[in-house]
């Protein structure tokens, strides 16, 4: 299916749910076990940092895989992004699907079973670590002792 047609169908589905879906389960519930979303159609000049800035308005971004050309390293215009909380994916899909950034229309949709890229001989240690652990800061545990 044409990506823009798919984007329009997602928008129609959300609109239909808002108008007629009182008391019914949301179509988003099919993706309740995944905090990953697909983002496509953005300008090739955007970096991981730019995308995190845009998408962090709906939740804490913990991992991003900006797909790049293996030979040139240039962006291919799509990525996979993981939120800390799955509920953020619903907000991102509903609010960012179909918006325009520098004249390009974003396609944002759920991903049900995303798996990080596999290791290959060209993958360096830092990239592998980011694939597996994500880019979010690690929570700091503070041990507070109480005096009795």
N, C-alpha and C positions, 0 to 999 in steps of 0.2 A: 504494500500500500504506500502511496505517496506520503512522505513525512508531513507535509503541510495538511493533507487530508486527515491524517491521523491526529495531528494537533487540533484541528477543528472538531473532530469527533470527540476528543477528550473534553473540549470546552462545552460542546453540546450536552454531553453526558452529565457534566457537573451542573449545568444550567437546568437540565431536566430534573435532576435530583433535588435541586433547591426548590423548584416549583411543585413537584409532585411527590417528594420522598418523605413526607412527614411520617415518622414512626417506623420507617424501613431502614434496613442496614445500608450503609454507604458502599458504593463500588470500590472505595479505597480499602475496605476491610479485606479484600483479597490479598492485599500487600502488607498486612499487619505484622508479618514476620520479617520484613526487610526494611532497613533504614537507608537503602541505596536508591538514588534516582539517576536517570539518564538526562543529560542536558546536551542538546544539539543545536546547530544552526548559528552559533555565536561567531563573531569575527575572529579570524585567525590570529589577530594581534593580542587577544586577551590572554593573560597569564593565569596561573593557578591562584595567585593573590587577588587578581581582579574578580575571578569567579567566587572566591571565598567571601570577598566584600559584598557582592551582590546577594549571595545565597545565605549569608549569616544573619540576615535580617529575620529569618524564620526559624533559626535554631543554631546550635553549636555544630559547625562542620568539623568532623573528626578525620575524614580521609577524602582525598580527591585523586582521581586518575585522569589527567589530561592526556588524551591519546595523541601521540605525535608520530610523524613520519620517521621510520627507523633510520633512514639514510641522512636526512637533512635536520631532523630534530624539530621541525616546525609543526605547530599545532594542526590537527586535522579538523578542528571546529566542533569537536564533541568531547564529552567527558562523562565520567561516572563519579558521583559525589555521595558521601555517606554522612548522615546526621547522627548526633549522639542519641537522639530520641526519634522514634519512628513517626510520631505525630507531626514532626516538622516536615516530613515528606509530603503530607497531605496539604499543608499550607503552601509549600513551595510549588507543588503541582497545580493547585488551584489558582494561585496568585501570579506565578511567573510564566506559565505556559502561554505563549502567544504574545508576550511583550516584545518590544523592539529595543535593541541596543545597537547604537550607531548604524541604524538602517537595516539591521538583520533581525529576523523574527526567531525568538527562542522556542525550541520544543523541549518541554519538560514533562517527563513521565516516570512512573514507578518502575522499579526493576525488582523482579521477584526473587531471582537466584543469582546475583552477581558474585563472581569469584575474582579475586585480585589476579593480576597477570602472573603467569608462571615465570620462574627463573630461567634465564638463558645465559649463555656465556658472555654476553655483552653487559649484563646487568651488574652494576656496582653494588657494594655493600650498603651504602646509604639509601639507594633507591629501593633495594629489597626490604630494608627496615621500614621505610615509609609505606610500602605496599602492605606489609603485615601489621604494623602498629598504628598507622595513621599519622596525621599531622597535628592532632590536638595536644595541648599541653597536658602533662600527666598530673592527676590530682595529687595534692600534697596532703599527707595525713599529719595532723598536728596532735601531739599527745599532751593533753592538759591534765596535770596532776592536781587533785584537790586535797587540801589539807584538812585533817580532822581534828 
